[in-house]
């Protein structure tokens, strides 16, 4: 018997959990943003899956390969574990329509804002996408979750917080976003 669908939180990676290094290709360059470990740990303590959803077109562009990306994500997960925080899974899209690597040069249903990765995660974790959330630093992240009926939180640390007309909530960082999510879940 399959368990009842549940709530999950999808997290963009760059400028949500870690500082954006354009086309990060070295695990040593990972810099976790202040409070990110605490925020993820708060989700963990409530039993809410914390799942990274990220576009990684650097693979299609020939800047690094999937093995290197796997090393980066292992290091990120290790660094978060040292903070007592756990990422339940990482889903990434290696494709880009203008990529130079033939096998990755395409338009696909997994590249945000398309929701293909969300569907995969929902299947793997038995999630009800209508009761899920996505946190990211770009309106595209909000659009991705809205396409499946969930709620989107836009991180706007340096911008006018009234900027997004489509986000369900705007937050200055992941800590504030997760606080809002946990309150919303309990309301």
Number of C-alpha atoms within 10 A of each C-alpha: 3 5 8 8 14 16 20 25 25 25 24 23 24 21 19 21 26 17 16 16 13 8 14 19 18 14 16 10 13 20 16 19 16 14 14 20 22 17 21 26 21 19 21 17 11 9 11 18 22 25 23 24 27 22 20 22 22 22 25 24 21 13 14 17 15 14 10 16 20 13 14 19 19 14 16 22 18 15 17 20 14 11 14 14 22 21 21 13 17 20 19 20 21 24 25 21 14 14 18 15 15 13 10 20 18 16 12 15 14 21 22 21 18 19 19 18 24 25 18 14 20 18 13 10 18 17 22 18 24 16 16 25 25 28 32 28 23 16 19 15 26 26 21 22 25 22 15 18 15 21 24 28 30 28 26 18 14 7 10 9 15 10 12 18 10 15 21 14 20 25 21 15 24 28 18 16 22 22 14 16 22 14 9 9 11 7 6
